[in-house]
């Protein structure tokens, strides 16, 4: 397990949780003149604005907090959490406020609980230290410009850019997920899947019901690993929110990953359909470059052992690399799959190379490595190249291929 060194947006000593969150039980009470309305120079990130509000309140500056709360709801009129915070600040002018939502009238208990959960998740959000990297992204192809990682435990999505000098965290976003959490097993279970997926389409909002907001980016769920494990269902998307809703509670979807429409627009401009991976898990780790290099050597070593056995025509050793649970996308057994992928079996000498690889670790309790590469076969004048995807799972002390696809 790695050491995840977060740079917290709100440090413990300056968090306004005593007045805004039910996580603590303190009170704030001020007598202050009516604050002036603050002009909105630009549409800043709502979490940045919330951060500024909390800082002002931690300094006991109710007037400044009021101005910034006014600016927040003016910039984001459908941001319900912003209105809730602003309402509490208004109430602080007259009496102490012990928890978030004190200004909400009776009868709104369920909605208030949702907003409190959203506030807590946003407050606890953090960014990894600059020296740490996502363990899930071992190596990306050069033409893969971006990757998305969804940390289901913290309702957070991280956008990474794949640069010549390494990975760079571009931005992170608050997300909502399935009503019943993660680990999707079947259609209609209201859970978000865990695994390594790709964005495979772009659906504009004008062609969708309002609930999808500005649009949707479908995922290729279920993937081959899901199918081997009997997981079913469909229609898992990364999408926006209805026009009148800025954000949804952390657990509120039928299984999709949901972001605000502003965030969706930003992500849609960044990702490339068919190339951008999206990794979803509850074991998102951020580790040192040394740990990444170690994991990468292991993943590359697995593919090299497979390449060597294919080139040497060592059928017994090659078959031993495959799990007894293996099934192809066409439901073929190991023997049928290997026979299908054996080139010119009468020829003894062949050359096999692997190029343009990518390696990902599934960010979950299941130890799974997903590899993508181009396999090139040369037999005399015969040449053949195919793009392959392999899912390696740890079974006991050994890693074995549980699924393999010719892309």
Backbone torsions as a table, in degrees:
resi	resn	phi	psi	omega
1	UNK	NA	135.4	-175.2
2	UNK	-86.2	166.2	171.6
3	UNK	-93.4	114.4	-177.4
4	UNK	-97.2	97.9	-177.5
5	UNK	-86.2	96.6	-179.6
6	UNK	-80.8	143.1	165.4
7	UNK	-98.3	99.1	-173.4
8	UNK	-68.2	139.0	176.2
9	UNK	-70.0	-32.9	-179.8
10	UNK	-128.5	118.0	179.7
11	UNK	-79.5	155.9	-171.2
12	UNK	-56.9	-39.0	-176.4
13	UNK	-73.4	-17.1	-175.3
14	UNK	-115.7	4.7	-178.9
15	UNK	-73.1	138.9	178.8
16	UNK	-86.7	23.6	-177.4
17	UNK	-59.6	-29.0	-179.2
18	UNK	-62.1	-24.2	179.9
19	UNK	-111.3	-27.7	-172.3
20	UNK	-105.7	-20.1	-175.9
21	UNK	-121.9	145.5	177.0
22	UNK	-76.6	3.0	178.4
23	UNK	-69.1	-20.6	178.5
24	UNK	-132.2	175.9	-174.4
25	UNK	-125.3	21.8	-179.3
26	UNK	-77.1	178.9	-179.9
27	UNK	-136.1	151.1	171.1
28	UNK	-125.9	136.9	177.1
29	UNK	-146.9	131.1	-176.9
30	UNK	-137.4	151.8	167.5
31	UNK	-113.5	114.5	-173.7
32	UNK	-144.8	154.6	175.7
33	UNK	-71.7	161.5	180.0
34	UNK	-64.4	123.9	-175.0
35	UNK	-74.2	154.4	174.9
36	UNK	-81.3	152.6	-179.0
37	UNK	-76.6	133.0	-177.1
38	UNK	-89.7	133.4	177.0
39	UNK	-69.7	148.7	179.8
40	UNK	-100.1	102.3	-177.1
41	UNK	-75.7	-37.6	179.9
42	UNK	-150.7	161.9	-177.8
43	UNK	-88.9	87.7	-177.1
44	UNK	-75.0	165.9	176.1
45	UNK	-61.3	133.7	-176.7
46	UNK	-61.0	-32.9	178.8
47	UNK	-69.6	-32.3	175.1
48	UNK	-64.8	-40.3	178.3
49	UNK	-66.6	-41.7	176.0
50	UNK	-60.8	-42.2	178.5
51	UNK	-57.3	-44.5	179.7
52	UNK	-63.3	-39.6	178.9
53	UNK	-62.3	-45.9	-178.8
54	UNK	-63.6	-37.9	178.8
55	UNK	-63.8	-42.0	179.8
56	UNK	-64.4	-41.1	179.5
57	UNK	-68.1	-36.4	178.0
58	UNK	-65.5	-23.3	175.9
59	UNK	-92.3	7.8	179.9
60	UNK	63.1	29.5	179.1
61	UNK	-104.7	83.8	-175.8
62	UNK	-66.1	-36.4	-179.5
63	UNK	-61.3	-47.9	-179.9
64	UNK	-64.5	-39.6	177.7
65	UNK	-62.7	-40.2	179.2
66	UNK	-62.7	-44.9	-179.9
67	UNK	-61.3	-41.7	-178.7
68	UNK	-73.7	-30.6	174.1
69	UNK	-67.8	-38.7	175.5
70	UNK	-61.4	-43.4	179.6
71	UNK	-64.0	-37.6	-179.6
72	UNK	-62.1	-50.0	-176.9
73	UNK	-73.3	-24.2	175.2
74	UNK	-70.9	-40.5	179.4
75	UNK	-73.3	-34.1	-177.6
76	UNK	-130.5	76.8	-174.6
77	UNK	-64.2	-20.3	179.6
78	UNK	-98.3	7.9	179.9
79	UNK	-83.1	95.4	-172.5
80	UNK	-63.7	-37.1	179.0
81	UNK	-63.1	-38.2	177.1
82	UNK	-61.3	-42.1	177.9
83	UNK	-65.2	-36.2	-179.8
84	UNK	-65.4	-44.8	178.6
85	UNK	-63.1	-43.7	-180.0
86	UNK	-61.9	-40.9	178.6
87	UNK	-60.9	-40.6	178.4
88	UNK	-66.2	-37.5	179.0
89	UNK	-65.6	-40.9	176.3
90	UNK	-59.7	-40.5	-179.5
91	UNK	-67.4	-30.2	-179.3
92	UNK	-63.6	-19.0	177.3
93	UNK	-68.0	-20.0	-174.4
94	UNK	-115.7	-27.5	-177.9
95	UNK	-160.0	165.7	178.7
96	UNK	-64.8	149.6	177.1
97	UNK	-121.5	123.5	-173.8
98	UNK	-96.8	-23.5	-178.9
99	UNK	-155.9	162.7	179.6
100	UNK	-61.6	130.1	177.0
101	UNK	96.0	15.7	-179.3
102	UNK	-63.5	-26.1	-177.6
103	UNK	-85.6	-3.1	-178.2
104	UNK	-79.9	133.1	179.2
105	UNK	-68.0	157.0	178.7
106	UNK	-58.0	154.3	178.2
107	UNK	96.6	2.2	-179.4
108	UNK	-116.2	32.0	-171.4
109	UNK	-59.9	-45.2	-175.8
110	UNK	-67.9	-43.6	178.8
111	UNK	-66.8	-37.6	178.5
112	UNK	-65.1	-40.2	178.3
113	UNK	-62.3	-39.9	177.8
114	UNK	-61.9	-43.4	-179.4
115	UNK	-68.0	-35.8	176.5
116	UNK	-64.7	-39.3	177.6
117	UNK	-65.4	-41.6	178.3
118	UNK	-62.4	-42.7	179.4
119	UNK	-61.8	-44.0	-179.2
120	UNK	-62.3	-43.2	-179.8
121	UNK	-64.0	-43.4	179.9
122	UNK	-65.6	-39.3	-179.8
123	UNK	-65.8	-35.5	-176.2
124	UNK	-85.3	-4.4	-178.4
125	UNK	-64.1	145.5	178.9
126	UNK	-147.9	161.8	176.0
127	UNK	-108.0	144.6	177.1
128	UNK	-68.9	154.6	175.2
129	UNK	-59.7	150.2	-175.9
130	UNK	-61.1	-23.1	-178.7
131	UNK	-82.0	-7.4	-177.1
132	UNK	-104.3	151.1	-177.7
133	UNK	-127.6	154.6	178.2
134	UNK	-69.8	122.4	-177.3
135	UNK	-63.2	-25.5	-177.4
136	UNK	-67.7	-28.0	-176.3
137	UNK	-99.1	86.1	-177.7
138	UNK	-76.7	-46.3	178.1
139	UNK	-159.9	133.2	177.1
140	UNK	-112.3	153.4	173.6
141	UNK	-65.4	155.7	-178.7
142	UNK	-62.5	-30.9	-178.0
143	UNK	-85.3	1.1	174.2
144	UNK	-92.9	102.3	-172.1
145	UNK	-80.7	-28.2	-175.9
146	UNK	-140.5	159.7	173.2
147	UNK	-143.3	148.0	177.6
148	UNK	-115.1	138.1	174.7
149	UNK	-126.4	125.1	178.7
150	UNK	-104.5	115.7	175.8
151	UNK	-92.1	95.7	-175.1
152	UNK	-64.8	-31.3	-178.5
153	UNK	-63.7	-33.0	-177.1
154	UNK	-113.4	12.1	179.3
155	UNK	50.3	51.1	-174.4
156	UNK	-133.9	142.4	175.1
157	UNK	-120.4	130.6	179.8
158	UNK	-111.3	131.4	176.2
159	UNK	-104.6	119.5	179.1
160	UNK	-111.5	143.6	175.2
161	UNK	-106.1	132.7	179.5
162	UNK	-92.3	103.6	-176.1
163	UNK	-109.8	167.9	179.3
164	UNK	-60.1	-32.4	-179.2
165	UNK	-94.6	12.7	176.6
166	UNK	118.4	-173.6	-178.6
167	UNK	-78.0	145.0	176.3
168	UNK	-134.5	129.0	175.9
169	UNK	-73.2	118.8	-178.5
170	UNK	-85.8	-51.6	-176.9
171	UNK	-165.8	159.2	173.7
172	UNK	-126.4	156.4	-169.8
173	UNK	-139.2	146.2	170.8
174	UNK	-73.9	137.6	178.6
175	UNK	-132.5	156.7	169.9
176	UNK	-108.9	153.9	-178.4
177	UNK	-139.4	-169.4	-173.5
178	UNK	-57.2	144.8	-179.5
179	UNK	-54.9	-34.7	-178.2
180	UNK	-105.9	20.7	174.3
181	UNK	90.9	-140.9	-173.1
182	UNK	-115.3	-169.6	-178.4
183	UNK	66.3	60.3	178.1
184	UNK	-62.6	135.6	179.8
185	UNK	-118.4	-34.5	-175.3
186	UNK	-153.3	167.8	179.3
187	UNK	-58.1	132.3	173.6
188	UNK	80.3	10.2	-178.1
189	UNK	-85.8	1.4	175.4
190	UNK	58.9	36.4	177.0
191	UNK	-121.8	152.0	177.1
192	UNK	-93.5	134.5	-178.1
193	UNK	-70.3	158.6	175.5
194	UNK	-115.9	129.7	178.4
195	UNK	160.0	-170.6	178.3
196	UNK	-106.2	114.2	-175.4
197	UNK	-126.2	175.2	175.6
198	UNK	-129.0	149.0	172.6
199	UNK	-79.8	122.5	-170.0
200	UNK	-116.9	3.8	179.7
201	UNK	-165.7	168.0	177.1
202	UNK	-136.5	116.6	-177.0
203	UNK	-113.4	116.4	-179.6
204	UNK	-69.5	147.9	-177.2
205	UNK	-61.3	-29.6	-177.7
206	UNK	-65.0	-19.1	-179.8
207	UNK	-100.4	6.6	-175.6
208	UNK	-124.2	159.4	171.8
209	UNK	-60.1	158.7	-176.0
210	UNK	-56.9	-29.0	-175.1
211	UNK	-61.3	-19.9	-179.2
212	UNK	-91.6	-1.7	175.8
213	UNK	65.1	-133.2	-174.5
214	UNK	-75.7	-5.4	178.7
215	UNK	149.9	-173.4	-176.5
216	UNK	-149.5	149.3	175.7
217	UNK	-121.3	99.7	-178.4
218	UNK	-65.7	147.6	175.4
219	UNK	-103.8	159.2	179.6
220	UNK	-88.4	43.7	173.1
221	UNK	-83.2	138.1	-0.9
222	UNK	-83.4	141.1	176.0
223	UNK	-87.3	-176.4	-175.3
224	UNK	-63.5	-35.8	177.9
225	UNK	-64.5	-42.3	177.4
226	UNK	-59.5	-44.2	-177.3
227	UNK	-64.9	-40.5	177.0
228	UNK	-59.1	-35.2	-178.1
229	UNK	-92.6	12.6	174.4
230	UNK	72.6	21.5	179.7
231	UNK	-87.0	138.3	-175.7
232	UNK	-130.0	-174.5	-178.1
233	UNK	111.1	177.5	-178.4
234	UNK	-165.1	-179.7	174.2
235	UNK	69.0	34.6	175.6
236	UNK	-90.2	118.6	-174.3
237	UNK	-127.6	157.7	162.8
238	UNK	-99.8	115.2	-174.6
239	UNK	-143.4	176.8	-176.9
240	UNK	-92.3	-162.7	-176.2
241	UNK	-118.7	161.4	177.0
242	UNK	-58.1	155.4	-175.5
243	UNK	-54.6	-35.0	-175.8
244	UNK	-87.9	1.6	-176.4
245	UNK	-121.9	120.3	178.6
246	UNK	-75.6	-46.5	-179.6
247	UNK	-146.0	161.7	179.9
248	UNK	-113.5	162.1	177.8
249	UNK	-60.3	159.9	-177.1
250	UNK	-54.5	-42.9	178.7
251	UNK	-113.4	95.9	-172.6
252	UNK	-153.3	2.3	-176.3
253	UNK	-105.5	173.6	176.0
254	UNK	-87.1	6.6	178.8
255	UNK	138.7	-17.0	179.5
256	UNK	-74.5	165.9	171.9
257	UNK	-101.1	125.0	-172.8
258	UNK	-120.9	134.5	175.6
259	UNK	-125.5	170.0	176.4
260	UNK	-66.6	159.5	-179.8
261	UNK	-62.9	-36.9	176.6
262	UNK	-61.5	-44.2	-180.0
263	UNK	-67.5	-37.7	178.5
264	UNK	-62.6	-42.6	178.0
265	UNK	-58.8	-42.4	179.5
266	UNK	-63.8	-45.7	-178.3
267	UNK	-67.0	-39.5	-179.5
268	UNK	-61.3	-35.2	178.0
269	UNK	-72.8	-20.0	-174.1
270	UNK	-93.5	-36.4	-170.5
271	UNK	-84.8	161.6	176.3
272	UNK	-121.2	122.1	-176.7
273	UNK	-64.0	132.4	-180.0
274	UNK	86.6	-15.0	-178.3
275	UNK	-115.8	-31.9	-173.9
276	UNK	-81.1	118.6	175.7
277	UNK	-80.5	150.1	171.8
278	UNK	-129.7	115.8	-175.5
279	UNK	-105.8	123.9	-175.5
280	UNK	-117.0	130.4	179.0
281	UNK	-167.5	171.3	177.6
282	UNK	-110.7	5.4	178.5
283	UNK	-124.6	50.9	179.6
284	UNK	-75.1	119.6	-177.4
285	UNK	-116.1	148.3	174.7
286	UNK	-123.9	120.1	-168.5
287	UNK	-130.2	176.7	-179.4
288	UNK	-74.3	162.5	175.8
289	UNK	-61.0	-33.3	179.3
290	UNK	-63.8	-39.6	178.2
291	UNK	-68.1	-39.8	177.2
292	UNK	-59.8	-46.2	-179.3
293	UNK	-61.8	-39.3	178.6
294	UNK	-64.3	-46.6	179.1
295	UNK	-64.3	-37.0	-179.6
296	UNK	-66.1	-41.1	177.3
297	UNK	-61.3	-38.5	178.8
298	UNK	-65.0	-47.4	-178.9
299	UNK	-63.6	-44.7	179.2
300	UNK	-65.1	-33.7	177.8
301	UNK	-65.1	-36.1	177.5
302	UNK	-63.3	-46.7	179.7
303	UNK	-65.4	-36.9	178.7
304	UNK	-64.5	-39.6	177.9
305	UNK	-63.5	-38.3	176.9
306	UNK	-65.9	-46.2	-179.1
307	UNK	-59.6	-43.7	-177.4
308	UNK	-63.0	-42.9	-179.1
309	UNK	-68.8	-34.7	176.1
310	UNK	-65.4	-44.8	-178.4
311	UNK	-66.5	-37.9	-178.2
312	UNK	-82.0	-2.1	-177.0
313	UNK	54.7	38.3	179.0
314	UNK	-91.1	85.1	-173.0
315	UNK	-61.6	-39.4	-177.8
316	UNK	-66.5	-46.3	-179.7
317	UNK	-67.1	-38.2	179.7
318	UNK	-63.8	-46.0	-179.5
319	UNK	-63.0	-31.9	-179.7
320	UNK	-67.5	-17.9	177.8
321	UNK	-78.9	-10.6	-177.7
322	UNK	-100.7	141.5	-179.4
323	UNK	-73.9	147.5	173.2
324	UNK	-59.7	-21.3	178.9
325	UNK	-82.5	-3.0	-173.3
326	UNK	-57.7	136.5	170.2
327	UNK	-146.3	138.1	176.9
328	UNK	-79.1	173.9	178.7
329	UNK	-61.4	-26.2	178.4
330	UNK	-93.9	15.8	177.6
331	UNK	67.0	30.8	179.5
332	UNK	-85.0	150.8	176.0
333	UNK	-77.4	175.2	179.2
334	UNK	-59.7	-49.6	-176.4
335	UNK	-61.5	-42.7	-179.6
336	UNK	-65.6	-39.6	179.8
337	UNK	-66.8	-44.1	-179.3
338	UNK	-66.6	-38.5	176.6
339	UNK	-62.8	-41.0	-179.3
340	UNK	-64.6	-31.5	-175.7
341	UNK	-103.2	16.5	178.0
342	UNK	-94.2	118.8	-175.2
343	UNK	-93.5	127.6	177.7
344	UNK	42.4	68.2	-172.6
345	UNK	-58.3	-22.1	179.9
346	UNK	-76.4	-13.4	-178.5
347	UNK	-90.5	133.5	-177.2
348	UNK	-88.3	-37.5	-173.1
349	UNK	-102.7	118.2	176.0
350	UNK	-135.7	163.2	176.1
351	UNK	-119.9	130.0	-179.9
352	UNK	-125.8	126.7	175.8
353	UNK	-126.6	157.3	178.6
354	UNK	-123.4	131.8	-178.9
355	UNK	-139.5	166.8	178.3
356	UNK	47.8	53.8	-177.6
357	UNK	-83.1	155.3	165.7
358	UNK	-133.5	146.4	-177.4
359	UNK	-134.9	129.2	178.2
360	UNK	-131.1	145.1	169.9
361	UNK	-104.0	130.9	177.7
362	UNK	-67.6	125.4	-176.1
363	UNK	-81.3	66.4	-176.7
364	UNK	-148.0	179.4	178.1
365	UNK	-68.1	-27.2	175.8
366	UNK	-74.6	126.1	179.6
367	UNK	-84.5	104.4	-177.1
368	UNK	-135.2	133.8	173.5
369	UNK	-115.3	129.0	179.7
370	UNK	-109.0	122.2	-179.6
371	UNK	-116.5	141.8	174.0
372	UNK	-129.6	134.2	179.9
373	UNK	-162.2	165.4	174.3
374	UNK	-99.6	120.9	176.6
375	UNK	-94.3	125.0	179.7
376	UNK	-116.0	124.7	-179.2
377	UNK	-110.9	131.2	174.8
378	UNK	-127.5	120.7	177.1
379	UNK	-131.7	97.5	-175.1
380	UNK	62.4	-121.3	177.9
381	UNK	-89.6	-5.6	-179.7
382	UNK	-83.0	126.4	177.9
383	UNK	-130.0	137.8	179.9
384	UNK	-147.3	137.0	177.8
385	UNK	-129.7	139.5	178.5
386	UNK	-145.9	142.1	175.9
387	UNK	-86.1	128.9	-177.3
388	UNK	-119.6	148.9	171.9
389	UNK	-126.0	128.2	179.8
390	UNK	-125.0	142.3	174.0
391	UNK	-112.3	113.5	177.6
392	UNK	-102.0	128.1	178.3
393	UNK	-119.4	145.6	178.9
394	UNK	-84.0	118.3	179.6
395	UNK	-116.8	102.2	-172.1
396	UNK	70.2	-123.6	179.3
397	UNK	-96.0	-5.6	-173.9
398	UNK	-109.7	149.2	172.6
399	UNK	-98.6	132.3	-179.1
400	UNK	-136.9	154.7	179.8
401	UNK	-79.9	120.4	178.9
402	UNK	-101.9	-18.9	178.0
403	UNK	-155.0	146.0	179.6
404	UNK	-149.6	136.7	-176.5
405	UNK	-135.5	139.2	168.2
406	UNK	-90.1	112.3	-172.4
407	UNK	-77.8	NA	NA
